Amino acid sequence: MDIYFNSGKLQKLCNSEKKLIKKFGFENAQKIKLRLVQLEAAEHLAGMSGFPDAHCHRLHGELEGYFSVYMKHPMRLVFKPNHDPLPVKADGGLDLYRVTRILITDIRDYH
């Protein structure tokens, strides 16, 4: 997939191992790097099922429309499809096989 970032600051953070370690610690920095590689390697969002340890899942409530992947508990990498309009199936649901671009919006504990 193609990966975009919500801000230049977030992109710089995610592209700097030193900054990631300083902000999130070594273990989470390694997980962030791994998850970004997995997201980029997936052809589409449905392809994230090939990385079961990532636990890619939809979010609800105030984060409806967003997805996240696991890092070290309780931290999550939060993103949303970066399509306008969103690719939908005939029943109106999001077509995960056509989501090929995502926007990383946050790295946080939303629990």
MOPAC internal coordinates of N, CA, C and O (Angstrom, degrees):
PM7 1SCF
backbone

  N    0.0000 0     0.00 0     0.00 0    0    0    0
  C    1.4497 1     0.00 0     0.00 0    1    0    0
  C    1.5170 1   109.28 1     0.00 0    2    1    0
  O    1.2310 1   121.89 1   -21.16 1    3    2    1
  N    1.2958 1   113.99 1   158.84 1    3    2    1
  C    1.4558 1   120.10 1   172.88 1    5    3    2
  C    1.5227 1   107.95 1   -88.03 1    6    5    3
  O    1.2310 1   120.71 1   -46.18 1    7    6    5
  N    1.3282 1   116.25 1   133.82 1    7    6    5
  C    1.4632 1   121.23 1  -177.26 1    9    7    6
  C    1.5202 1   109.60 1  -113.92 1   10    9    7
  O    1.2310 1   121.58 1   -50.75 1   11   10    9
  N    1.3284 1   114.58 1   129.25 1   11   10    9
  C    1.4577 1   122.56 1   175.58 1   13   11   10
  C    1.5199 1   107.42 1  -120.82 1   14   13   11
  O    1.2310 1   120.73 1   -16.39 1   15   14   13
  N    1.3164 1   116.21 1   163.61 1   15   14   13
  C    1.4623 1   120.82 1  -178.64 1   17   15   14
  C    1.5185 1   110.13 1  -123.01 1   18   17   15
  O    1.2310 1   121.05 1   -32.94 1   19   18   17
  N    1.3200 1   115.59 1   147.06 1   19   18   17
  C    1.4564 1   123.30 1  -178.50 1   21   19   18
  C    1.5257 1   112.03 1   -62.72 1   22   21   19
  O    1.2310 1   120.23 1   153.44 1   23   22   21
  N    1.3292 1   117.17 1   -26.56 1   23   22   21
  C    1.4554 1   121.21 1  -179.10 1   25   23   22
  C    1.5222 1   109.72 1  -152.74 1   26   25   23
  O    1.2310 1   121.41 1   -20.55 1   27   26   25
  N    1.3283 1   114.91 1   159.45 1   27   26   25
  C    1.4572 1   120.05 1   175.14 1   29   27   26
  C    1.5134 1   111.27 1   -63.97 1   30   29   27
  O    1.2310 1   120.74 1   145.84 1   31   30   29
  N    1.3241 1   116.19 1   -34.16 1   31   30   29
  C    1.4671 1   120.99 1   179.63 1   33   31   30
  C    1.5320 1   110.55 1   -63.16 1   34   33   31
  O    1.2310 1   120.46 1   135.61 1   35   34   33
  N    1.3394 1   116.73 1   -44.39 1   35   34   33
  C    1.4627 1   120.73 1   179.17 1   37   35   34
  C    1.5314 1   110.46 1   -66.25 1   38   37   35
  O    1.2310 1   120.43 1   140.76 1   39   38   37
  N    1.3213 1   116.78 1   -39.24 1   39   38   37
  C    1.4658 1   120.41 1   178.71 1   41   39   38
  C    1.5313 1   110.61 1   -63.49 1   42   41   39
  O    1.2310 1   120.29 1   135.39 1   43   42   41
  N    1.3204 1   117.05 1   -44.61 1   43   42   41
  C    1.4679 1   120.38 1   178.53 1   45   43   42
  C    1.5217 1   111.03 1   -62.44 1   46   45   43
  O    1.2310 1   120.74 1   139.08 1   47   46   45
  N    1.3328 1   116.18 1   -40.92 1   47   46   45
  C    1.4609 1   120.51 1   178.17 1   49   47   46
  C    1.5245 1   110.39 1   -60.31 1   50   49   47
  O    1.2310 1   120.49 1   131.69 1   51   50   49
  N    1.3283 1   116.66 1   -48.31 1   51   50   49
  C    1.4653 1   120.79 1  -177.00 1   53   51   50
  C    1.5193 1   113.17 1   -69.43 1   54   53   51
  O    1.2310 1   120.15 1   159.43 1   55   54   53
  N    1.3161 1   117.32 1   -20.57 1   55   54   53
  C    1.4606 1   121.18 1   179.97 1   57   55   54
  C    1.5204 1   113.06 1   -96.47 1   58   57   55
  O    1.2310 1   120.20 1  -173.20 1   59   58   57
  N    1.3381 1   117.22 1     6.80 1   59   58   57
  C    1.4583 1   120.59 1   179.73 1   61   59   58
  C    1.5247 1   109.96 1  -125.72 1   62   61   59
  O    1.2310 1   121.01 1   -70.91 1   63   62   61
  N    1.3173 1   115.68 1   109.09 1   63   62   61
  C    1.4665 1   119.29 1   179.44 1   65   63   62
  C    1.5263 1   110.64 1   -59.31 1   66   65   63
  O    1.2310 1   120.62 1   139.49 1   67   66   65
  N    1.3050 1   116.42 1   -40.51 1   67   66   65
  C    1.4658 1   121.21 1  -179.21 1   69   67   66
  C    1.5325 1   110.97 1   -60.48 1   70   69   67
  O    1.2310 1   120.38 1   134.67 1   71   70   69
  N    1.3290 1   116.88 1   -45.33 1   71   70   69
  C    1.4749 1   121.02 1   179.70 1   73   71   70
  C    1.5239 1   111.20 1   -67.76 1   74   73   71
  O    1.2310 1   120.53 1   140.95 1   75   74   73
  N    1.3374 1   116.59 1   -39.05 1   75   74   73
  C    1.4653 1   120.02 1   178.40 1   77   75   74
  C    1.5242 1   111.02 1   -62.61 1   78   77   75
  O    1.2310 1   120.27 1   135.37 1   79   78   77
  N    1.3175 1   117.09 1   -44.63 1   79   78   77
  C    1.4623 1   121.09 1   179.91 1   81   79   78
  C    1.5246 1   110.27 1   -63.10 1   82   81   79
  O    1.2310 1   120.72 1   136.82 1   83   82   81
  N    1.3221 1   116.22 1   -43.18 1   83   82   81
  C    1.4683 1   120.19 1  -179.01 1   85   83   82
  C    1.5276 1   111.14 1   -62.27 1   86   85   83
  O    1.2310 1   120.34 1   138.84 1   87   86   85
  N    1.3264 1   116.96 1   -41.16 1   87   86   85
  C    1.4739 1   120.60 1  -176.12 1   89   87   86
  C    1.5233 1   113.45 1   -83.37 1   90   89   87
  O    1.2310 1   119.78 1   142.07 1   91   90   89
  N    1.3443 1   118.03 1   -37.93 1   91   90   89
  C    1.4626 1   120.86 1  -170.84 1   93   91   90
  C    1.5213 1   114.72 1  -119.23 1   94   93   91
  O    1.2310 1   119.80 1   174.09 1   95   94   93
  N    1.3198 1   117.99 1    -5.91 1   95   94   93
  C    1.4491 1   120.84 1  -176.26 1   97   95   94
  C    1.5241 1   111.31 1    88.50 1   98   97   95
  O    1.2310 1   121.11 1   -17.78 1   99   98   97
  N    1.3306 1   115.48 1   162.22 1   99   98   97
  C    1.4596 1   121.18 1  -174.21 1  101   99   98
  C    1.5306 1   112.61 1   -60.66 1  102  101   99
  O    1.2310 1   120.29 1   131.51 1  103  102  101
  N    1.3436 1   117.05 1   -48.49 1  103  102  101
  C    1.4701 1   119.87 1  -175.32 1  105  103  102
  C    1.5283 1   111.55 1   -62.47 1  106  105  103
  O    1.2310 1   119.96 1   133.59 1  107  106  105
  N    1.3321 1   117.68 1   -46.41 1  107  106  105
  C    1.4598 1   119.59 1   178.67 1  109  107  106
  C    1.5199 1   111.77 1   -67.39 1  110  109  107
  O    1.2310 1   119.97 1   144.35 1  111  110  109
  N    1.3177 1   117.65 1   -35.65 1  111  110  109
  C    1.4709 1   119.93 1   177.09 1  113  111  110
  C    1.5207 1   110.21 1   -59.64 1  114  113  111
  O    1.2310 1   120.30 1   137.30 1  115  114  113
  N    1.3222 1   117.03 1   -42.70 1  115  114  113
  C    1.4654 1   120.97 1   178.73 1  117  115  114
  C    1.5270 1   110.83 1   -65.42 1  118  117  115
  O    1.2310 1   120.46 1   139.88 1  119  118  117
  N    1.3294 1   116.72 1   -40.12 1  119  118  117
  C    1.4781 1   120.72 1   179.10 1  121  119  118
  C    1.5192 1   110.88 1   -66.30 1  122  121  119
  O    1.2310 1   120.01 1   139.32 1  123  122  121
  N    1.3270 1   117.59 1   -40.68 1  123  122  121
  C    1.4612 1   120.58 1   179.07 1  125  123  122
  C    1.5233 1   109.41 1   -60.61 1  126  125  123
  O    1.2310 1   120.42 1   131.88 1  127  126  125
  N    1.3191 1   116.79 1   -48.12 1  127  126  125
  C    1.4593 1   120.48 1   179.27 1  129  127  126
  C    1.5316 1   111.11 1   -59.86 1  130  129  127
  O    1.2310 1   120.34 1   136.31 1  131  130  129
  N    1.3317 1   116.96 1   -43.69 1  131  130  129
  C    1.4575 1   121.27 1   179.15 1  133  131  130
  C    1.5281 1   111.02 1   -62.22 1  134  133  131
  O    1.2310 1   120.43 1   133.00 1  135  134  133
  N    1.3334 1   116.79 1   -47.00 1  135  134  133
  C    1.4733 1   119.94 1  -178.31 1  137  135  134
  C    1.5266 1   111.26 1   -63.13 1  138  137  135
  O    1.2310 1   120.16 1   141.93 1  139  138  137
  N    1.3201 1   117.31 1   -38.07 1  139  138  137
  C    1.4651 1   119.62 1   178.01 1  141  139  138
  C    1.5218 1   111.02 1   -64.91 1  142  141  139
  O    1.2310 1   120.36 1   140.27 1  143  142  141
  N    1.3201 1   116.91 1   -39.73 1  143  142  141
  C    1.4721 1   120.72 1   176.43 1  145  143  142
  C    1.5259 1   109.92 1   -64.07 1  146  145  143
  O    1.2310 1   119.91 1   136.77 1  147  146  145
  N    1.3335 1   117.77 1   -43.23 1  147  146  145
  C    1.4608 1   121.13 1   179.43 1  149  147  146
  C    1.5240 1   111.48 1   -64.02 1  150  149  147
  O    1.2310 1   120.47 1   136.07 1  151  150  149
  N    1.3333 1   116.70 1   -43.93 1  151  150  149
  C    1.4622 1   120.03 1   178.97 1  153  151  150
  C    1.5289 1   110.98 1   -62.11 1  154  153  151
  O    1.2310 1   120.64 1   138.20 1  155  154  153
  N    1.3172 1   116.39 1   -41.80 1  155  154  153
  C    1.4571 1   120.02 1   179.57 1  157  155  154
  C    1.5322 1   111.19 1   -67.85 1  158  157  155
  O    1.2310 1   120.31 1   144.81 1  159  158  157
  N    1.3151 1   117.01 1   -35.19 1  159  158  157
  C    1.4677 1   121.19 1  -178.54 1  161  159  158
  C    1.5270 1   112.72 1   -72.41 1  162  161  159
  O    1.2310 1   120.35 1   152.27 1  163  162  161
  N    1.3255 1   116.94 1   -27.73 1  163  162  161
  C    1.4650 1   120.49 1  -179.93 1  165  163  162
  C    1.5297 1   109.33 1   -69.61 1  166  165  163
  O    1.2310 1   120.58 1   -46.50 1  167  166  165
  N    1.3115 1   116.49 1   133.50 1  167  166  165
  C    1.4594 1   120.99 1   179.63 1  169  167  166
  C    1.5312 1   111.06 1   -67.79 1  170  169  167
  O    1.2310 1   121.20 1   146.75 1  171  170  169
  N    1.3362 1   115.32 1   -33.25 1  171  170  169
  C    1.4618 1   122.52 1  -179.83 1  173  171  170
  C    1.5228 1   107.53 1  -153.21 1  174  173  171
  O    1.2310 1   120.47 1    -8.26 1  175  174  173
  N    1.3199 1   116.70 1   171.74 1  175  174  173
  C    1.4607 1   119.94 1  -175.35 1  177  175  174
  C    1.5243 1   112.27 1   -62.62 1  178  177  175
  O    1.2310 1   119.86 1   146.50 1  179  178  177
  N    1.3108 1   117.87 1   -33.50 1  179  178  177
  C    1.4685 1   120.09 1   176.81 1  181  179  178
  C    1.5225 1   110.87 1   -61.90 1  182  181  179
  O    1.2310 1   120.09 1   153.07 1  183  182  181
  N    1.3154 1   117.44 1   -26.93 1  183  182  181
  C    1.4591 1   121.62 1   179.87 1  185  183  182
  C    1.5161 1   114.01 1   -67.59 1  186  185  183
  O    1.2310 1   120.01 1   166.72 1  187  186  185
  N    1.3255 1   117.58 1   -13.28 1  187  186  185
  C    1.4620 1   120.19 1   177.43 1  189  187  186
  C    1.5248 1   111.82 1   -66.38 1  190  189  187
  O    1.2310 1   120.17 1   164.19 1  191  190  189
  N    1.3307 1   117.29 1   -15.81 1  191  190  189
  C    1.4645 1   119.54 1   176.56 1  193  191  190
  C    1.5294 1   110.51 1   -65.86 1  194  193  191
  O    1.2310 1   119.97 1   163.26 1  195  194  193
  N    1.3226 1   117.67 1   -16.74 1  195  194  193
  C    1.4588 1   121.80 1   176.28 1  197  195  194
  C    1.5236 1   112.96 1   -74.52 1  198  197  195
  O    1.2310 1   120.65 1   172.31 1  199  198  197
  N    1.3237 1   116.37 1    -7.69 1  199  198  197
  C    1.4627 1   122.60 1   177.79 1  201  199  198
  C    1.5349 1   108.07 1  -121.04 1  202  201  199
  O    1.2310 1   120.26 1  -106.70 1  203  202  201
  N    1.3518 1   117.11 1    73.30 1  203  202  201
  C    1.4661 1   119.66 1  -172.53 1  205  203  202
  C    1.5220 1   114.03 1   -60.06 1  206  205  203
  O    1.2310 1   119.50 1   152.66 1  207  206  205
  N    1.3278 1   118.56 1   -27.34 1  207  206  205
  C    1.4625 1   119.61 1  -179.69 1  209  207  206
  C    1.5268 1   112.20 1   -70.62 1  210  209  207
  O    1.2310 1   120.25 1   165.23 1  211  210  209
  N    1.3432 1   117.13 1   -14.77 1  211  210  209
  C    1.4657 1   120.93 1   178.73 1  213  211  210
  C    1.5347 1   111.33 1   -76.54 1  214  213  211
  O    1.2310 1   120.14 1   154.93 1  215  214  213
  N    1.3314 1   117.34 1   -25.07 1  215  214  213
  C    1.4677 1   122.56 1  -179.66 1  217  215  214
  C    1.5309 1   110.94 1    50.56 1  218  217  215
  O    1.2310 1   120.94 1  -128.58 1  219  218  217
  N    1.3305 1   115.80 1    51.42 1  219  218  217
  C    1.4574 1   120.27 1   178.28 1  221  219  218
  C    1.5284 1   108.36 1   -66.19 1  222  221  219
  O    1.2310 1   120.81 1   -55.60 1  223  222  221
  N    1.3340 1   116.06 1   124.40 1  223  222  221
  C    1.4548 1   119.37 1  -177.24 1  225  223  222
  C    1.5188 1   111.76 1  -150.05 1  226  225  223
  O    1.2310 1   121.84 1   -23.57 1  227  226  225
  N    1.3420 1   114.09 1   156.43 1  227  226  225
  C    1.4627 1   121.94 1   177.70 1  229  227  226
  C    1.5145 1   109.64 1   -75.19 1  230  229  227
  O    1.2310 1   121.55 1   -30.94 1  231  230  229
  N    1.3156 1   114.64 1   149.06 1  231  230  229
  C    1.4589 1   120.19 1   176.83 1  233  231  230
  C    1.5272 1   109.46 1  -105.80 1  234  233  231
  O    1.2310 1   120.92 1   -18.02 1  235  234  233
  N    1.3087 1   115.84 1   161.98 1  235  234  233
  C    1.4662 1   121.87 1  -176.03 1  237  235  234
  C    1.5195 1   110.09 1  -130.52 1  238  237  235
  O    1.2310 1   121.09 1    -0.59 1  239  238  237
  N    1.3182 1   115.52 1   179.41 1  239  238  237
  C    1.4575 1   120.28 1   178.21 1  241  239  238
  C    1.5152 1   110.96 1    68.64 1  242  241  239
  O    1.2310 1   120.69 1    47.39 1  243  242  241
  N    1.3397 1   116.28 1  -132.61 1  243  242  241
  C    1.4650 1   120.25 1  -178.18 1  245  243  242
  C    1.5266 1   112.49 1   -66.63 1  246  245  243
  O    1.2310 1   120.20 1   164.63 1  247  246  245
  N    1.3360 1   117.23 1   -15.37 1  247  246  245
  C    1.4696 1   121.63 1   178.80 1  249  247  246
  C    1.5303 1   112.27 1  -106.45 1  250  249  247
  O    1.2310 1   120.38 1  -158.44 1  251  250  249
  N    1.3290 1   116.88 1    21.56 1  251  250  249
  C    1.4591 1   122.04 1   176.81 1  253  251  250
  C    1.5317 1   109.31 1   -54.44 1  254  253  251
  O    1.2310 1   120.47 1   -45.74 1  255  254  253
  N    1.3307 1   116.70 1   134.26 1  255  254  253
  C    1.4533 1   121.55 1  -179.17 1  257  255  254
  C    1.5214 1   113.42 1    94.24 1  258  257  255
  O    1.2310 1   120.62 1   171.26 1  259  258  257
  N    1.3303 1   116.41 1    -8.74 1  259  258  257
  C    1.4580 1   121.91 1   178.81 1  261  259  258
  C    1.5219 1   109.75 1  -103.28 1  262  261  259
  O    1.2310 1   121.16 1   -15.59 1  263  262  261
  N    1.3227 1   115.39 1   164.41 1  263  262  261
  C    1.4527 1   123.48 1   176.26 1  265  263  262
  C    1.5201 1   107.51 1  -128.56 1  266  265  263
  O    1.2310 1   120.89 1   -15.21 1  267  266  265
  N    1.3213 1   115.91 1   164.79 1  267  266  265
  C    1.4605 1   118.69 1   172.26 1  269  267  266
  C    1.5152 1   109.97 1  -146.91 1  270  269  267
  O    1.2310 1   122.02 1   -18.24 1  271  270  269
  N    1.3239 1   113.73 1   161.76 1  271  270  269
  C    1.4590 1   121.60 1   172.87 1  273  271  270
  C    1.5198 1   107.50 1  -127.15 1  274  273  271
  O    1.2310 1   121.39 1   -29.00 1  275  274  273
  N    1.3215 1   114.94 1   151.00 1  275  274  273
  C    1.4609 1   121.60 1  -177.74 1  277  275  274
  C    1.5216 1   112.24 1   -71.43 1  278  277  275
  O    1.2310 1   122.15 1   -33.66 1  279  278  277
  N    1.2996 1   113.50 1   146.34 1  279  278  277
  C    1.4534 1   123.10 1   164.76 1  281  279  278
  C    1.5220 1   104.04 1  -127.22 1  282  281  279
  O    1.2310 1   119.13 1    29.46 1  283  282  281
  N    1.3126 1   119.27 1  -150.54 1  283  282  281
  C    1.4562 1   120.35 1   174.95 1  285  283  282
  C    1.5278 1   107.43 1   -72.60 1  286  285  283
  O    1.2310 1   120.59 1   -52.38 1  287  286  285
  N    1.3373 1   116.47 1   127.62 1  287  286  285
  C    1.4591 1   121.23 1  -176.56 1  289  287  286
  C    1.5212 1   110.21 1   -54.05 1  290  289  287
  O    1.2310 1   119.53 1   -45.92 1  291  290  289
  N    1.2953 1   118.50 1   134.08 1  291  290  289
  C    1.4633 1   130.03 1     8.74 1  293  291  290
  C    1.5288 1   113.98 1  -102.43 1  294  293  291
  O    1.2310 1   119.48 1  -165.56 1  295  294  293
  N    1.3185 1   118.60 1    14.44 1  295  294  293
  C    1.4653 1   121.35 1  -174.81 1  297  295  294
  C    1.5258 1   111.97 1   -74.72 1  298  297  295
  O    1.2310 1   121.68 1   -33.34 1  299  298  297
  N    1.3404 1   114.40 1   146.66 1  299  298  297
  C    1.4631 1   121.79 1   179.44 1  301  299  298
  C    1.5254 1   110.08 1  -137.85 1  302  301  299
  O    1.2310 1   120.86 1   -31.65 1  303  302  301
  N    1.3184 1   115.97 1   148.35 1  303  302  301
  C    1.4523 1   123.42 1   170.64 1  305  303  302
  C    1.5244 1   105.66 1   -94.89 1  306  305  303
  O    1.2310 1   120.35 1   -61.38 1  307  306  305
  N    1.3332 1   116.93 1   118.62 1  307  306  305
  C    1.4638 1   122.45 1  -172.43 1  309  307  306
  C    1.5328 1   109.04 1  -107.01 1  310  309  307
  O    1.2310 1   121.01 1   -43.82 1  311  310  309
  N    1.3431 1   115.67 1   136.18 1  311  310  309
  C    1.4646 1   120.75 1  -179.58 1  313  311  310
  C    1.5100 1   110.39 1  -152.33 1  314  313  311
  O    1.2310 1   121.27 1   -11.37 1  315  314  313
  N    1.3315 1   115.18 1   168.63 1  315  314  313
  C    1.4586 1   120.72 1   176.05 1  317  315  314
  C    1.5200 1   108.73 1  -140.69 1  318  317  315
  O    1.2310 1   120.22 1   -20.56 1  319  318  317
  N    1.3389 1   117.18 1   159.44 1  319  318  317
  C    1.4574 1   119.44 1   176.17 1  321  319  318
  C    1.5287 1   109.43 1   -60.08 1  322  321  319
  O    1.2310 1   120.65 1   -38.01 1  323  322  321
  N    1.3174 1   116.35 1   141.99 1  323  322  321
  C    1.4593 1   121.28 1  -178.32 1  325  323  322
  C    1.5273 1   109.03 1  -112.82 1  326  325  323
  O    1.2310 1   121.34 1  -117.73 1  327  326  325
  N    1.3267 1   115.04 1    62.27 1  327  326  325
  C    1.4635 1   122.86 1   179.45 1  329  327  326
  C    1.5267 1   108.38 1  -129.58 1  330  329  327
  O    1.2310 1   120.65 1   -35.75 1  331  330  329
  N    1.3161 1   116.37 1   144.25 1  331  330  329
  C    1.4555 1   121.41 1   174.65 1  333  331  330
  C    1.5191 1   108.02 1  -140.99 1  334  333  331
  O    1.2310 1   119.91 1   -75.67 1  335  334  333
  N    1.3086 1   117.77 1   104.33 1  335  334  333
  C    1.4622 1   128.43 1     5.70 1  337  335  334
  C    1.5265 1   111.23 1   -81.18 1  338  337  335
  O    1.2310 1   121.72 1   -14.98 1  339  338  337
  N    1.3191 1   114.32 1   165.02 1  339  338  337
  C    1.4666 1   119.88 1   176.60 1  341  339  338
  C    1.5214 1   109.68 1   -66.86 1  342  341  339
  O    1.2310 1   119.91 1   -39.11 1  343  342  341
  N    1.3300 1   117.78 1   140.89 1  343  342  341
  C    1.4673 1   119.76 1   176.34 1  345  343  342
  C    1.5302 1   109.81 1   -74.25 1  346  345  343
  O    1.2310 1   120.73 1   -59.11 1  347  346  345
  N    1.3026 1   116.20 1   120.89 1  347  346  345
  C    1.4653 1   120.34 1  -177.49 1  349  347  346
  C    1.5226 1   110.63 1  -120.77 1  350  349  347
  O    1.2310 1   121.92 1   -25.35 1  351  350  349
  N    1.3241 1   113.93 1   154.65 1  351  350  349
  C    1.4637 1   121.74 1   175.51 1  353  351  350
  C    1.5273 1   108.21 1   -83.48 1  354  353  351
  O    1.2310 1   120.78 1    -6.71 1  355  354  353
  N    1.3245 1   116.11 1   173.29 1  355  354  353
  C    1.4629 1   121.56 1  -179.68 1  357  355  354
  C    1.5329 1   111.80 1   -58.36 1  358  357  355
  O    1.2310 1   120.64 1   148.23 1  359  358  357
  N    1.3504 1   116.38 1   -31.77 1  359  358  357
  C    1.4681 1   119.42 1  -178.80 1  361  359  358
  C    1.5385 1   112.76 1   -82.64 1  362  361  359
  O    1.2310 1   120.62 1  -179.26 1  363  362  361
  N    1.3392 1   116.43 1     0.74 1  363  362  361
  C    1.4592 1   120.52 1   178.03 1  365  363  362
  C    1.5161 1   114.78 1    94.43 1  366  365  363
  O    1.2310 1   120.04 1   170.22 1  367  366  365
  N    1.3278 1   117.52 1    -9.78 1  367  366  365
  C    1.4623 1   121.21 1   178.69 1  369  367  366
  C    1.5259 1   111.64 1   -76.99 1  370  369  367
  O    1.2310 1   120.81 1   -21.53 1  371  370  369
  N    1.2969 1   116.05 1   158.47 1  371  370  369
  C    1.4595 1   121.62 1   179.67 1  373  371  370
  C    1.5325 1   110.38 1   -65.42 1  374  373  371
  O    1.2310 1   120.28 1   -49.07 1  375  374  373
  N    1.3231 1   117.07 1   130.93 1  375  374  373
  C    1.4593 1   122.51 1   178.94 1  377  375  374
  C    1.5312 1   108.69 1   -89.97 1  378  377  375
  O    1.2310 1   120.44 1   -83.41 1  379  378  377
  N    1.3245 1   116.77 1    96.59 1  379  378  377
  C    1.4567 1   121.95 1  -176.60 1  381  379  378
  C    1.5275 1   112.74 1   -62.77 1  382  381  379
  O    1.2310 1   120.02 1   157.52 1  383  382  381
  N    1.3306 1   117.56 1   -22.48 1  383  382  381
  C    1.4563 1   121.20 1   179.17 1  385  383  382
  C    1.5298 1   111.90 1   -76.78 1  386  385  383
  O    1.2310 1   120.28 1   165.28 1  387  386  385
  N    1.3182 1   117.07 1   -14.72 1  387  386  385
  C    1.4710 1   120.87 1   179.01 1  389  387  386
  C    1.5240 1   112.46 1  -108.16 1  390  389  387
  O    1.2310 1   120.31 1  -179.85 1  391  390  389
  N    1.3311 1   117.01 1     0.15 1  391  390  389
  C    1.4676 1   120.17 1   174.75 1  393  391  390
  C    1.5239 1   107.04 1   -84.06 1  394  393  391
  O    1.2310 1   121.15 1   -74.34 1  395  394  393
  N    1.3200 1   115.40 1   105.66 1  395  394  393
  C    1.4694 1   120.89 1  -176.02 1  397  395  394
  C    1.5243 1   111.84 1  -118.90 1  398  397  395
  O    1.2310 1   120.65 1   179.91 1  399  398  397
  N    1.3358 1   116.37 1    -0.09 1  399  398  397
  C    1.4645 1   122.15 1   177.97 1  401  399  398
  C    1.5228 1   108.23 1  -135.37 1  402  401  399
  O    1.2310 1   121.09 1   -45.64 1  403  402  401
  N    1.3270 1   115.52 1   134.36 1  403  402  401
  C    1.4620 1   119.16 1   177.54 1  405  403  402
  C    1.5273 1   110.00 1  -129.83 1  406  405  403
  O    1.2310 1   121.56 1   -22.26 1  407  406  405
  N    1.3220 1   114.61 1   157.74 1  407  406  405
  C    1.4615 1   122.69 1   177.93 1  409  407  406
  C    1.5198 1   107.78 1  -117.59 1  410  409  407
  O    1.2310 1   120.44 1   -67.40 1  411  410  409
  N    1.3311 1   116.77 1   112.60 1  411  410  409
  C    1.4679 1   121.30 1   175.89 1  413  411  410
  C    1.5223 1   106.79 1   -72.95 1  414  413  411
  O    1.2310 1   120.39 1   -57.45 1  415  414  413
  N    1.3316 1   116.87 1   122.55 1  415  414  413
  C    1.4647 1   120.15 1  -175.87 1  417  415  414
  C    1.5102 1   114.08 1  -107.86 1  418  417  415
  O    1.2310 1   120.13 1   153.71 1  419  418  417
  N    1.3430 1   117.35 1   -26.29 1  419  418  417
  C    1.4577 1   118.43 1  -173.37 1  421  419  418
  C    1.5222 1   110.98 1  -167.08 1  422  421  419
  O    1.2310 1   121.50 1   -20.40 1  423  422  421
  N    1.3108 1   114.73 1   159.60 1  423  422  421
  C    1.4626 1   123.24 1   169.42 1  425  423  422
  C    1.5149 1   104.47 1  -129.43 1  426  425  423
  O    1.2310 1   120.01 1   -69.01 1  427  426  425
  N    1.3313 1   117.58 1   110.99 1  427  426  425
  C    1.4601 1   118.51 1  -174.05 1  429  427  426
  C    1.5206 1   112.90 1  -165.39 1  430  429  427
  O    1.2310 1   122.00 1    -6.19 1  431  430  429
  N    1.3065 1   113.78 1   173.81 1  431  430  429
  C    1.4679 1   122.69 1   171.24 1  433  431  430
  C    1.5173 1   106.35 1  -100.05 1  434  433  431
  O    1.2310 1   120.25 1   -71.89 1  435  434  433
  N    1.3349 1   117.13 1   108.11 1  435  434  433
  C    1.4660 1   120.08 1  -179.19 1  437  435  434
  C    1.5225 1   112.44 1   -98.91 1  438  437  435
  O    1.2310 1   119.91 1  -171.38 1  439  438  437
  N    1.3092 1   117.77 1     8.62 1  439  438  437
  C    1.4697 1   121.49 1  -178.14 1  441  439  438
  C    1.5144 1   111.65 1   -76.84 1  442  441  439
  O    1.2310 1   120.10 1   180.00 1  443  442  441

